[in-house]
Amino acid sequence: MSNKKHHERTRAQESSNAIERMYITMRHLFNRGFYKPMGISGETLRQSLLLLRPEIYGSIGEEKAELEGLLYVIDRLPIGIEECTFINLTSDEGYSNSHFKPIIPEKRRRNCYRIDAEQMNIEITRGRSEIYDILTHITFIFIESHKISNRVLIDESGTTTRDWTKLQSAVLSKEKLTQTEREVAITHTANILGHTFNELRAIYSSFATPSQPERLLHIVYWLGKLAIEEQINNNKRTVTFSPVLRERLGHHIHGEIWADTIKGVLFKNNLLERPIHIISANMHSVMNTLFAPSALKTSATKDIYSIYESLSKKENDDLRNKVTKEALQNGMVYIEDASGTKIDVQIFDTSKLDISKLDIQVNEEKIASEKPVIVVMDYAFGEQAYETIDELLKPYKVKGNKILSNIESISIMGKAGILEGGKGDIMIPTAHIFEGTADNYPFVNELSKKDLEGEGVDVYEGTMITVLGTSLQNKDILKFFYNSTWRVIGLEMEGAHYQKAIQAASKVRRSISPDVKVRYAYYASDNPLETGATLASGGLGTTGVKPTYLITKKIIEQIFN
């Protein structure tokens, strides 16, 4: 028994070292300016990822291809990246003013540009976390591509199997595939990937897009084709970092423009000196909580959560437009991001709010006398959280004078992985630990477990870990954090970065009140310790609606009382 415990601990330490090596290697490659993921320069990254075997990448260490991990990654990379030999990471360098059409990945807000048949440019405007995210995803798909080439290559001259020839003819066919042809192609592809016909057919439609129904075949073919070229002709795929990106990274260029725009709008509307409450959340929950009851004239008998659920469904654009229209007519200002941070903002002037129509308890005297302002910012990404909040909390400069913002509270709501419980449960952190360092950020959270209990959702309270990337987690590390005296209840990517900026502004720089209130609450998007419940197993669907609005309601109630 004692041996087993020691062995698990050793595996956790190995994994921890692998993450540290990846982190250092990625910074080194970035400073170097280029590398070949499947060459000698990319070897440390590959070996570390294979040693780590993150949960999100499933069977990366096995011979068979990993389908759910591939789907997860391909949704976060630009369409067509599998065809490119050169991947160039750039800063915002003016491509938006060119003839190149931006390609925005399905699940990540980033502009990418297909320069020619061989090159894809990916614009990095959200800091280092975005680079780590992309490099680990690229390493994963390239490892998968070599699994394909190893299964289809017969000899060193490039002779391939019959399965590969059949897949090639299906992909290169100009005609639309019939059901029979599609199933023949799936049969050969299943052989190449080491999966059953049924497994491939089950996931096939998840890869499809309206313009590319046979996209899975296309991805497998191009990944394999470029891997074969690497092995036969030594024509290695290359990742480069533009000189401008290397020069700009870490200088808060996008964050400063973003924050100045927001403070400029607040100043113009005479809101800068009113009590300001910042909420980092999505772009719908605060607006819907404040305006859906009046915009949609909901009856008292109808459950408010079923209305929120309707608003979250893709097909209900007309309902969402009604709520947005109501909000814009009653004190909401919407700032669409033009800085490159990809973080939109809503400002709510509560003096223009009809309090009688709210579905929450309100101290009317407080609202009437203080007229608080709520600033809702969309989710930041990893280290970008530090850049944006750090800039937002700095004084606003007008004609040489510095105006301090009257910031009363900062609330962070987001999705996180849970280590106890399941999808849709709520986590209330008491401290954030920054992975890979000894840095820890304890704080007094205005939200507590009892605030959210008794609402039909499980609530957990404890320490949370801020990770370098969700794609770098494995069970061994997470079990160590969960079972040790750290007593970690969940993992996310921004908490420590937010708290670092808040502590600096309130306790060191004194640009905001040292008594600023902080609120953190997360709802579980996955449980990485449970097989089949990782992020790669799909989204939350409507499971996330109740915890999202429950947290939002409690945050607004605390602001209004």
C-alpha positions as a Python dict, from the first residue, in 0.01 Angstrom:
ca = {
    (1, 'M'): (0, 0, 0),
    (2, 'S'): (277, 244, 98),
    (3, 'N'): (461, 161, -227),
    (4, 'K'): (155, 250, -433),
    (5, 'K'): (120, 585, -264),
    (6, 'H'): (490, 657, -322),
    (7, 'H'): (455, 554, -688),
    (8, 'E'): (159, 789, -745),
    (9, 'R'): (354, 1072, -588),
    (10, 'T'): (652, 1003, -815),
    (11, 'R'): (427, 1007, -1123),
    (12, 'A'): (285, 1343, -1009),
    (13, 'Q'): (638, 1478, -972),
    (14, 'E'): (732, 1348, -1319),
    (15, 'S'): (426, 1519, -1464),
    (16, 'S'): (503, 1839, -1279),
    (17, 'N'): (858, 1836, -1420),
    (18, 'A'): (718, 1774, -1770),
    (19, 'I'): (494, 2083, -1742),
    (20, 'E'): (788, 2291, -1619),
    (21, 'R'): (1007, 2166, -1907),
    (22, 'M'): (735, 2248, -2161),
    (23, 'Y'): (690, 2596, -2014),
    (24, 'I'): (1066, 2671, -2027),
    (25, 'T'): (1105, 2512, -2374),
    (26, 'M'): (819, 2718, -2521),
    (27, 'R'): (974, 3040, -2388),
    (28, 'H'): (1313, 2937, -2528),
    (29, 'L'): (1168, 2856, -2874),
    (30, 'F'): (980, 3188, -2873),
    (31, 'N'): (1305, 3378, -2799),
    (32, 'R'): (1481, 3177, -3070),
    (33, 'G'): (1217, 3285, -3324),
    (34, 'F'): (1137, 2955, -3498),
    (35, 'Y'): (1138, 2578, -3455),
    (36, 'K'): (1038, 2254, -3627),
    (37, 'P'): (782, 2072, -3409),
    (38, 'M'): (878, 1727, -3546),
    (39, 'G'): (1249, 1804, -3570),
    (40, 'I'): (1525, 1812, -3307),
    (41, 'S'): (1417, 2158, -3184),
    (42, 'G'): (1067, 2030, -3105),
    (43, 'E'): (1181, 1708, -2938),
    (44, 'T'): (1166, 1832, -2576),
    (45, 'L'): (812, 1958, -2633),
    (46, 'R'): (703, 1626, -2787),
    (47, 'Q'): (869, 1410, -2522),
    (48, 'S'): (725, 1621, -2239),
    (49, 'L'): (374, 1605, -2385),
    (50, 'L'): (401, 1227, -2429),
    (51, 'L'): (530, 1187, -2074),
    (52, 'L'): (256, 1411, -1938),
    (53, 'R'): (-26, 1247, -2139),
    (54, 'P'): (-280, 1522, -2052),
    (55, 'E'): (-639, 1406, -1999),
    (56, 'I'): (-762, 1632, -2278),
    (57, 'Y'): (-544, 1450, -2533),
    (58, 'G'): (-672, 1106, -2431),
    (59, 'S'): (-476, 829, -2607),
    (60, 'I'): (-189, 1050, -2731),
    (61, 'G'): (64, 793, -2598),
    (62, 'E'): (-100, 498, -2776),
    (63, 'E'): (-67, 379, -3135),
    (64, 'K'): (-429, 450, -3225),
    (65, 'A'): (-530, 806, -3308),
    (66, 'E'): (-708, 1021, -3046),
    (67, 'L'): (-1043, 1136, -3191),
    (68, 'E'): (-1204, 1344, -2913),
    (69, 'G'): (-876, 1525, -2847),
    (70, 'L'): (-839, 1595, -3220),
    (71, 'L'): (-1190, 1743, -3233),
    (72, 'Y'): (-1120, 1959, -2926),
    (73, 'V'): (-796, 2093, -3077),
    (74, 'I'): (-923, 2140, -3434),
    (75, 'D'): (-1212, 2356, -3302),
    (76, 'R'): (-952, 2588, -3148),
    (77, 'L'): (-723, 2615, -3452),
    (78, 'P'): (-804, 2783, -3786),
    (79, 'I'): (-975, 2582, -4058),
    (80, 'G'): (-709, 2466, -4305),
    (81, 'I'): (-415, 2456, -4063),
    (82, 'E'): (-370, 2084, -4133),
    (83, 'E'): (-268, 2174, -4493),
    (84, 'C'): (4, 2422, -4390),
    (85, 'T'): (377, 2354, -4371),
    (86, 'F'): (450, 2701, -4224),
    (87, 'I'): (265, 2836, -3919),
    (88, 'N'): (358, 3194, -3838),
    (89, 'L'): (258, 3349, -3503),
    (90, 'T'): (231, 3727, -3543),
    (91, 'S'): (121, 4033, -3349),
    (92, 'D'): (-160, 4255, -3486),
    (93, 'E'): (40, 4366, -3790),
    (94, 'G'): (-228, 4511, -4018),
    (95, 'Y'): (-362, 4200, -4194),
    (96, 'S'): (-716, 4316, -4112),
    (97, 'N'): (-664, 4600, -4365),
    (98, 'S'): (-558, 4361, -4643),
    (99, 'H'): (-737, 4134, -4891),
    (100, 'F'): (-680, 3836, -4657),
    (101, 'K'): (-1003, 3716, -4501),
    (102, 'P'): (-981, 3648, -4126),
    (103, 'I'): (-1040, 3285, -4027),
    (104, 'I'): (-1179, 3270, -3671),
    (105, 'P'): (-1165, 2925, -3505),
    (106, 'E'): (-1498, 2785, -3384),
    (107, 'K'): (-1403, 2787, -3012),
    (108, 'R'): (-1133, 3055, -2980),
    (109, 'R'): (-1162, 3424, -3061),
    (110, 'R'): (-844, 3485, -3259),
    (111, 'N'): (-784, 3617, -3612),
    (112, 'C'): (-594, 3386, -3845),
    (113, 'Y'): (-501, 3446, -4209),
    (114, 'R'): (-423, 3193, -4482),
    (115, 'I'): (-136, 3365, -4663),
    (116, 'D'): (-92, 3104, -4937),
    (117, 'A'): (-126, 2728, -4991),
    (118, 'E'): (156, 2657, -4743),
    (119, 'Q'): (133, 2930, -4476),
    (120, 'M'): (-111, 3014, -4196),
    (121, 'N'): (-65, 3328, -3986),
    (122, 'I'): (-215, 3328, -3634),
    (123, 'E'): (-254, 3665, -3463),
    (124, 'I'): (-152, 3670, -3096),
    (125, 'T'): (-306, 3959, -2903),
    (126, 'R'): (-384, 3787, -2571),
    (127, 'G'): (-38, 3724, -2428),
    (128, 'R'): (178, 3425, -2350),
    (129, 'S'): (-105, 3193, -2246),
    (130, 'E'): (-231, 3206, -2603),
    (131, 'I'): (111, 3101, -2735),
    (132, 'Y'): (131, 2807, -2490),
    (133, 'D'): (-223, 2706, -2592),
    (134, 'I'): (-141, 2707, -2965),
    (135, 'L'): (199, 2537, -2934),
    (136, 'T'): (64, 2247, -2724),
    (137, 'H'): (-226, 2201, -2969),
    (138, 'I'): (12, 2207, -3270),
    (139, 'T'): (245, 1956, -3099),
    (140, 'F'): (-54, 1728, -3037),
    (141, 'I'): (-183, 1733, -3398),
    (142, 'F'): (168, 1679, -3537),
    (143, 'I'): (225, 1377, -3307),
    (144, 'E'): (-111, 1243, -3430),
    (145, 'S'): (-7, 1307, -3792),
    (146, 'H'): (302, 1087, -3750),
    (147, 'K'): (83, 807, -3613),
    (148, 'I'): (-106, 825, -3945),
    (149, 'S'): (209, 820, -4161),
    (150, 'N'): (358, 531, -3956),
    (151, 'R'): (47, 323, -4026),
    (152, 'V'): (29, 393, -4401),
    (153, 'L'): (396, 395, -4508),
    (154, 'I'): (518, 54, -4628),
    (155, 'D'): (879, 138, -4714),
    (156, 'E'): (1131, 423, -4717),
    (157, 'S'): (1065, 508, -5082),
    (158, 'G'): (713, 628, -4991),
    (159, 'T'): (499, 331, -5097),
    (160, 'T'): (169, 348, -4907),
    (161, 'T'): (-106, 105, -4811),
    (162, 'R'): (-426, 48, -5008),
    (163, 'D'): (-624, 220, -4728),
    (164, 'W'): (-426, 541, -4787),
    (165, 'T'): (-476, 530, -5166),
    (166, 'K'): (-853, 490, -5117),
    (167, 'L'): (-867, 778, -4867),
    (168, 'Q'): (-665, 996, -5106),
    (169, 'S'): (-902, 934, -5397),
    (170, 'A'): (-1207, 1014, -5177),
    (171, 'V'): (-1056, 1341, -5051),
    (172, 'L'): (-928, 1457, -5391),
    (173, 'S'): (-1255, 1368, -5568),
    (174, 'K'): (-1429, 1679, -5707),
    (175, 'E'): (-1770, 1509, -5684),
    (176, 'K'): (-1988, 1513, -5371),
    (177, 'L'): (-1958, 1175, -5194),
    (178, 'T'): (-2261, 946, -5192),
    (179, 'Q'): (-2357, 767, -4870),
    (180, 'T'): (-2192, 449, -5002),
    (181, 'E'): (-1869, 628, -5101),
    (182, 'R'): (-1858, 805, -4764),
    (183, 'E'): (-1893, 475, -4574),
    (184, 'V'): (-1622, 312, -4789),
    (185, 'A'): (-1391, 607, -4711),
    (186, 'I'): (-1477, 584, -4337),
    (187, 'T'): (-1389, 213, -4344),
    (188, 'H'): (-1040, 282, -4482),
    (189, 'T'): (-988, 582, -4252),
    (190, 'A'): (-1090, 375, -3947),
    (191, 'N'): (-817, 125, -4041),
    (192, 'I'): (-561, 404, -4072),
    (193, 'L'): (-658, 554, -3734),
    (194, 'G'): (-683, 222, -3549),
    (195, 'H'): (-1051, 273, -3462),
    (196, 'T'): (-1371, 85, -3545),
    (197, 'F'): (-1610, 192, -3821),
    (198, 'N'): (-1870, 269, -3551),
    (199, 'E'): (-1635, 493, -3349),
    (200, 'L'): (-1552, 697, -3659),
    (201, 'R'): (-1911, 722, -3776),
    (202, 'A'): (-2024, 841, -3429),
    (203, 'I'): (-1784, 1141, -3430),
    (204, 'Y'): (-1789, 1209, -3808),
    (205, 'S'): (-2061, 1479, -3809),
    (206, 'S'): (-1893, 1668, -3519),
    (207, 'F'): (-1601, 1753, -3751),
    (208, 'A'): (-1826, 1855, -4043),
    (209, 'T'): (-1889, 2218, -4142),
    (210, 'P'): (-2162, 2337, -4385),
    (211, 'S'): (-1899, 2399, -4655),
    (212, 'Q'): (-1696, 2085, -4578),
    (213, 'P'): (-1920, 1789, -4479),
    (214, 'E'): (-1630, 1540, -4520),
    (215, 'R'): (-1390, 1745, -4307),
    (216, 'L'): (-1267, 1454, -4094),
    (217, 'L'): (-1141, 1271, -4407),
    (218, 'H'): (-979, 1596, -4523),
    (219, 'I'): (-801, 1652, -4187),
    (220, 'V'): (-673, 1293, -4167),
    (221, 'Y'): (-550, 1304, -4528),
    (222, 'W'): (-362, 1635, -4498),
    (223, 'L'): (-210, 1557, -4157),
    (224, 'G'): (-90, 1223, -4296),
    (225, 'K'): (29, 1371, -4627),
    (226, 'L'): (253, 1633, -4461),
    (227, 'A'): (384, 1375, -4211),
    (228, 'I'): (475, 1142, -4500),
    (229, 'E'): (661, 1430, -4669),
    (230, 'E'): (850, 1493, -4342),
    (231, 'Q'): (954, 1130, -4315),
    (232, 'I'): (1038, 1064, -4683),
    (233, 'N'): (1173, 1403, -4803),
    (234, 'N'): (1267, 1559, -4466),
    (235, 'N'): (1037, 1851, -4556),
    (236, 'K'): (968, 1955, -4195),
    (237, 'R'): (674, 2175, -4089),
    (238, 'T'): (794, 2497, -3924),
    (239, 'V'): (651, 2731, -3660),
    (240, 'T'): (786, 3089, -3665),
    (241, 'F'): (731, 3391, -3437),
    (242, 'S'): (731, 3730, -3606),
    (243, 'P'): (990, 3988, -3490),
    (244, 'V'): (711, 4234, -3401),
    (245, 'L'): (538, 3975, -3180),
    (246, 'R'): (866, 3899, -3000),
    (247, 'E'): (925, 4270, -2944),
    (248, 'R'): (571, 4351, -2824),
    (249, 'L'): (489, 4056, -2599),
    (250, 'G'): (456, 4143, -2231),
    (251, 'H'): (424, 4519, -2286),
    (252, 'H'): (46, 4541, -2228),
    (253, 'I'): (0, 4719, -2562),
    (254, 'H'): (-348, 4579, -2629),
    (255, 'G'): (-453, 4591, -2262),
    (256, 'E'): (-362, 4960, -2231),
    (257, 'I'): (-564, 5059, -2540),
    (258, 'W'): (-856, 4848, -2414),
    (259, 'A'): (-854, 4997, -2061),
    (260, 'D'): (-815, 5357, -2184),
    (261, 'T'): (-1118, 5314, -2413),
    (262, 'I'): (-1335, 5196, -2120),
    (263, 'K'): (-1217, 5471, -1884),
    (264, 'G'): (-1272, 5724, -2165),
    (265, 'V'): (-1637, 5614, -2205),
    (266, 'L'): (-1690, 5625, -1825),
    (267, 'F'): (-1536, 5976, -1810),
    (268, 'K'): (-1743, 6103, -2104),
    (269, 'N'): (-2062, 5981, -1936),
    (270, 'N'): (-1962, 6127, -1594),
    (271, 'L'): (-1949, 5781, -1439),
    (272, 'L'): (-1581, 5760, -1338),
    (273, 'E'): (-1635, 5904, -989),
    (274, 'R'): (-1945, 5699, -908),
    (275, 'P'): (-1904, 5365, -724),
    (276, 'I'): (-1784, 5120, -991),
    (277, 'H'): (-1829, 4742, -972),
    (278, 'I'): (-1628, 4538, -1223),
    (279, 'I'): (-1757, 4192, -1319),
    (280, 'S'): (-1558, 3952, -1537),
    (281, 'A'): (-1823, 3725, -1691),
    (282, 'N'): (-1984, 3650, -2025),
    (283, 'M'): (-2175, 3905, -2232),
    (284, 'H'): (-2525, 3779, -2151),
    (285, 'S'): (-2581, 3679, -1789),
    (286, 'V'): (-2571, 4024, -1621),
    (287, 'M'): (-2772, 4186, -1902),
    (288, 'N'): (-3032, 3906, -1897),
    (289, 'T'): (-3058, 3913, -1516),
    (290, 'L'): (-3123, 4289, -1520),
    (291, 'F'): (-3346, 4314, -1829),
    (292, 'A'): (-3497, 3978, -1933),
    (293, 'P'): (-3789, 3992, -1681),
    (294, 'S'): (-3909, 4329, -1819),
    (295, 'A'): (-3811, 4276, -2185),
    (296, 'L'): (-3986, 3940, -2210),
    (297, 'K'): (-4276, 4035, -1972),
    (298, 'T'): (-4233, 3709, -1782),
    (299, 'S'): (-4523, 3591, -1569),
    (300, 'A'): (-4461, 3516, -1201),
    (301, 'T'): (-4561, 3154, -1259),
    (302, 'K'): (-4290, 3087, -1518),
    (303, 'D'): (-3956, 2969, -1379),
    (304, 'I'): (-3696, 3238, -1449),
    (305, 'Y'): (-3427, 2972, -1519),
    (306, 'S'): (-3634, 2825, -1804),
    (307, 'I'): (-3636, 3175, -1960),
    (308, 'Y'): (-3257, 3198, -1923),
    (309, 'E'): (-3233, 2854, -2082),
    (310, 'S'): (-3441, 2972, -2381),
    (311, 'L'): (-3212, 3274, -2416),
    (312, 'S'): (-2905, 3047, -2426),
    (313, 'K'): (-3034, 2843, -2722),
    (314, 'K'): (-2876, 2925, -3058),
    (315, 'E'): (-3208, 2949, -3244),
    (316, 'N'): (-3360, 3219, -3017),
    (317, 'D'): (-3198, 3527, -3171),
    (318, 'D'): (-3522, 3726, -3159),
    (319, 'L'): (-3552, 3682, -2778),
    (320, 'R'): (-3189, 3788, -2726),
    (321, 'N'): (-3239, 4093, -2949),
    (322, 'K'): (-3541, 4200, -2739),
    (323, 'V'): (-3336, 4190, -2419),
    (324, 'T'): (-3041, 4375, -2580),
    (325, 'K'): (-3275, 4646, -2714),
    (326, 'E'): (-3434, 4691, -2369),
    (327, 'A'): (-3087, 4714, -2208),
    (328, 'L'): (-2957, 4972, -2459),
    (329, 'Q'): (-3266, 5188, -2398),
    (330, 'N'): (-3220, 5173, -2020),
    (331, 'G'): (-2864, 5270, -1943),
    (332, 'M'): (-2644, 5002, -2100),
    (333, 'V'): (-2347, 5112, -2311),
    (334, 'Y'): (-2185, 4841, -2524),
    (335, 'I'): (-1815, 4872, -2617),
    (336, 'E'): (-1713, 4632, -2893),
    (337, 'D'): (-1342, 4559, -2867),
    (338, 'A'): (-1118, 4728, -3122),
    (339, 'S'): (-790, 4686, -2928),
    (340, 'G'): (-716, 4324, -3017),
    (341, 'T'): (-782, 4190, -2665),
    (342, 'K'): (-1105, 4026, -2795),
    (343, 'I'): (-1273, 4142, -2471),
    (344, 'D'): (-1601, 4327, -2526),
    (345, 'V'): (-1746, 4539, -2244),
    (346, 'Q'): (-2090, 4645, -2119),
    (347, 'I'): (-2142, 4942, -1886),
    (348, 'F'): (-2466, 4959, -1685),
    (349, 'D'): (-2573, 5293, -1532),
    (350, 'T'): (-2809, 5176, -1253),
    (351, 'S'): (-2963, 5524, -1217),
    (352, 'K'): (-3149, 5449, -1544),
    (353, 'L'): (-3266, 5106, -1426),
    (354, 'D'): (-3632, 5038, -1340),
    (355, 'I'): (-3572, 4861, -1010),
    (356, 'S'): (-3938, 4755, -968),
    (357, 'K'): (-3903, 4516, -1262),
    (358, 'L'): (-3602, 4327, -1122),
    (359, 'D'): (-3626, 3963, -1015),
    (360, 'I'): (-3377, 4020, -728),
    (361, 'Q'): (-3377, 4182, -384),
    (362, 'V'): (-3263, 4544, -399),
    (363, 'N'): (-3189, 4812, -140),
    (364, 'E'): (-3367, 5093, -325),
    (365, 'E'): (-3228, 5370, -102),
    (366, 'K'): (-2870, 5255, -170),
    (367, 'I'): (-2927, 5252, -546),
    (368, 'A'): (-3099, 5591, -542),
    (369, 'S'): (-2827, 5759, -336),
    (370, 'E'): (-2513, 5586, -469),
    (371, 'K'): (-2617, 5513, -832),
    (372, 'P'): (-2355, 5240, -875),
    (373, 'V'): (-2208, 5161, -1216),
    (374, 'I'): (-2151, 4801, -1327),
    (375, 'V'): (-1874, 4732, -1580),
    (376, 'V'): (-1898, 4381, -1729),
    (377, 'M'): (-1594, 4256, -1920),
    (378, 'D'): (-1590, 3937, -2125),
    (379, 'Y'): (-1358, 3652, -2022),
    (380, 'A'): (-982, 3712, -2039),
    (381, 'F'): (-751, 3429, -2144),
    (382, 'G'): (-484, 3312, -1896),
    (383, 'E'): (-210, 3571, -1835),
    (384, 'Q'): (-419, 3826, -2025),
    (385, 'A'): (-626, 3860, -1704),
    (386, 'Y'): (-330, 4034, -1536),
    (387, 'E'): (-269, 4266, -1830),
    (388, 'T'): (-631, 4382, -1861),
    (389, 'I'): (-719, 4429, -1492),
    (390, 'D'): (-378, 4585, -1417),
    (391, 'E'): (-440, 4848, -1686),
    (392, 'L'): (-807, 4901, -1594),
    (393, 'L'): (-725, 4975, -1229),
    (394, 'K'): (-466, 5243, -1315),
    (395, 'P'): (-571, 5611, -1283),
    (396, 'Y'): (-720, 5776, -1595),
    (397, 'K'): (-513, 6062, -1738),
    (398, 'V'): (-696, 6373, -1859),
    (399, 'K'): (-495, 6679, -1967),
    (400, 'G'): (-206, 6580, -1741),
    (401, 'N'): (-427, 6511, -1439),
    (402, 'K'): (-473, 6165, -1294),
    (403, 'I'): (-828, 6066, -1199),
    (404, 'L'): (-857, 5767, -965),
    (405, 'S'): (-1148, 5534, -1039),
    (406, 'N'): (-1390, 5477, -750),
    (407, 'I'): (-1378, 5097, -773),
    (408, 'E'): (-1576, 4932, -492),
    (409, 'S'): (-1574, 4567, -599),
    (410, 'I'): (-1429, 4324, -852),
    (411, 'S'): (-1619, 4002, -920),
    (412, 'I'): (-1481, 3714, -1126),
    (413, 'M'): (-1716, 3448, -1257),
    (414, 'G'): (-1599, 3175, -1490),
    (415, 'K'): (-1579, 2813, -1594),
    (416, 'A'): (-1334, 2578, -1425),
    (417, 'G'): (-1246, 2212, -1393),
    (418, 'I'): (-1373, 2054, -1070),
    (419, 'L'): (-1196, 1777, -876),
    (420, 'E'): (-1488, 1676, -655),
    (421, 'G'): (-1838, 1676, -803),
    (422, 'G'): (-1935, 1711, -1167),
    (423, 'K'): (-2036, 1936, -1456),
    (424, 'G'): (-2255, 2228, -1351),
    (425, 'D'): (-2149, 2233, -981),
    (426, 'I'): (-2022, 2556, -823),
    (427, 'M'): (-1679, 2628, -669),
    (428, 'I'): (-1607, 2915, -427),
    (429, 'P'): (-1230, 2970, -391),
    (430, 'T'): (-1064, 3089, -70),
    (431, 'A'): (-720, 3123, -235),
    (432, 'H'): (-552, 3082, -573),
    (433, 'I'): (-227, 2887, -614),
    (434, 'F'): (-25, 2951, -929),
    (435, 'E'): (87, 2619, -1082),
    (436, 'G'): (459, 2561, -1127),
    (437, 'T'): (550, 2825, -865),
    (438, 'A'): (522, 2867, -489),
    (439, 'D'): (304, 3178, -544),
    (440, 'N'): (-27, 3173, -360),
    (441, 'Y'): (-293, 3439, -324),
    (442, 'P'): (-526, 3405, -22),
    (443, 'F'): (-813, 3659, -8),
    (444, 'V'): (-1142, 3729, 166),
    (445, 'N'): (-1412, 3618, -78),
    (446, 'E'): (-1737, 3814, -36),
    (447, 'L'): (-1919, 3511, -177),
    (448, 'S'): (-1940, 3208, 50),
    (449, 'K'): (-2073, 2855, 23),
    (450, 'K'): (-2387, 2939, 222),
    (451, 'D'): (-2477, 3222, -23),
    (452, 'L'): (-2531, 2966, -299),
    (453, 'E'): (-2654, 2660, -110),
    (454, 'G'): (-3013, 2534, -116),
    (455, 'E'): (-3067, 2619, -483),
    (456, 'G'): (-3044, 2266, -624),
    (457, 'V'): (-2677, 2298, -725),
    (458, 'D'): (-2385, 2139, -534),
    (459, 'V'): (-2140, 2396, -396),
    (460, 'Y'): (-1775, 2336, -293),
    (461, 'E'): (-1543, 2577, -110),
    (462, 'G'): (-1162, 2564, -93),
    (463, 'T'): (-836, 2641, -269),
    (464, 'M'): (-818, 2661, -649),
    (465, 'I'): (-516, 2622, -876),
    (466, 'T'): (-445, 2857, -1166),
    (467, 'V'): (-290, 2641, -1438),
    (468, 'L'): (-63, 2737, -1729),
    (469, 'G'): (-307, 2577, -1973),
    (470, 'T'): (-603, 2340, -1954),
    (471, 'S'): (-432, 2123, -2215),
    (472, 'L'): (-144, 2046, -1974),
    (473, 'Q'): (-335, 1869, -1695),
    (474, 'N'): (-319, 1502, -1606),
    (475, 'K'): (-477, 1291, -1333),
    (476, 'D'): (-157, 1237, -1135),
    (477, 'I'): (-91, 1605, -1070),
    (478, 'L'): (-457, 1678, -1001),
    (479, 'K'): (-486, 1384, -758),
    (480, 'F'): (-180, 1514, -573),
    (481, 'F'): (-329, 1862, -535),
    (482, 'Y'): (-667, 1716, -438),
    (483, 'N'): (-538, 1466, -179),
    (484, 'S'): (-254, 1672, -28),
    (485, 'T'): (-283, 1952, 228),
    (486, 'W'): (-333, 2199, -59),
    (487, 'R'): (-693, 2060, -68),
    (488, 'V'): (-753, 2196, -417),
    (489, 'I'): (-1117, 2177, -531),
    (490, 'G'): (-1071, 2292, -891),
    (491, 'L'): (-851, 2438, -1164),
    (492, 'E'): (-883, 2737, -1394),
    (493, 'M'): (-653, 2971, -1589),
    (494, 'E'): (-704, 3330, -1470),
    (495, 'G'): (-763, 3355, -1092),
    (496, 'A'): (-405, 3411, -971),
    (497, 'H'): (-346, 3663, -1252),
    (498, 'Y'): (-656, 3866, -1155),
    (499, 'Q'): (-570, 3857, -784),
    (500, 'K'): (-206, 3955, -848),
    (501, 'A'): (-324, 4269, -1031),
    (502, 'I'): (-594, 4350, -770),
    (503, 'Q'): (-347, 4316, -480),
    (504, 'A'): (-89, 4531, -657),
    (505, 'A'): (-344, 4808, -729),
    (506, 'S'): (-510, 4804, -385),
    (507, 'K'): (-226, 4721, -144),
    (508, 'V'): (91, 4847, -317),
    (509, 'R'): (14, 5111, -578),
    (510, 'R'): (-297, 5238, -394),
    (511, 'S'): (-461, 5335, -724),
    (512, 'I'): (-785, 5183, -586),
    (513, 'S'): (-917, 5148, -230),
    (514, 'P'): (-731, 4895, -12),
    (515, 'D'): (-1078, 4782, 105),
    (516, 'V'): (-1195, 4682, -246),
    (517, 'K'): (-1427, 4381, -221),
    (518, 'V'): (-1349, 4072, -428),
    (519, 'R'): (-1582, 3792, -533),
    (520, 'Y'): (-1477, 3472, -711),
    (521, 'A'): (-1711, 3192, -815),
    (522, 'Y'): (-1677, 2925, -1085),
    (523, 'Y'): (-1908, 2666, -1232),
    (524, 'A'): (-1771, 2329, -1340),
    (525, 'S'): (-1728, 2272, -1713),
    (526, 'D'): (-1564, 1931, -1658),
    (527, 'N'): (-1408, 1692, -1408),
    (528, 'P'): (-1062, 1598, -1541),
    (529, 'L'): (-1036, 1318, -1280),
    (530, 'E'): (-1337, 1140, -1432),
    (531, 'T'): (-1293, 949, -1756),
    (532, 'G'): (-1549, 1076, -2007),
    (533, 'A'): (-1599, 1404, -1818),
    (534, 'T'): (-1298, 1601, -1946),
    (535, 'L'): (-1325, 1914, -2161),
    (536, 'A'): (-1276, 1702, -2474),
    (537, 'S'): (-1605, 1523, -2398),
    (538, 'G'): (-1802, 1827, -2517),
    (539, 'G'): (-1964, 2142, -2383),
    (540, 'L'): (-2199, 2197, -2091),
    (541, 'G'): (-2512, 2251, -2300),
    (542, 'T'): (-2796, 2380, -2081),
    (543, 'T'): (-2632, 2231, -1764),
    (544, 'G'): (-2434, 2555, -1730),
    (545, 'V'): (-2739, 2783, -1735),
    (546, 'K'): (-2852, 2745, -1372),
    (547, 'P'): (-2508, 2783, -1203),
    (548, 'T'): (-2420, 3078, -1432),
    (549, 'Y'): (-2733, 3273, -1343),
    (550, 'L'): (-2727, 3170, -978),
    (551, 'I'): (-2375, 3315, -940),
    (552, 'T'): (-2470, 3626, -1143),
    (553, 'K'): (-2779, 3687, -927),
    (554, 'K'): (-2579, 3660, -602),
    (555, 'I'): (-2310, 3899, -730),
    (556, 'I'): (-2571, 4160, -834),
    (557, 'E'): (-2763, 4118, -507),
    (558, 'Q'): (-2444, 4190, -309),
    (559, 'I'): (-2372, 4497, -525),
    (560, 'F'): (-2730, 4626, -482),
    (561, 'N'): (-2748, 4568, -106),
}
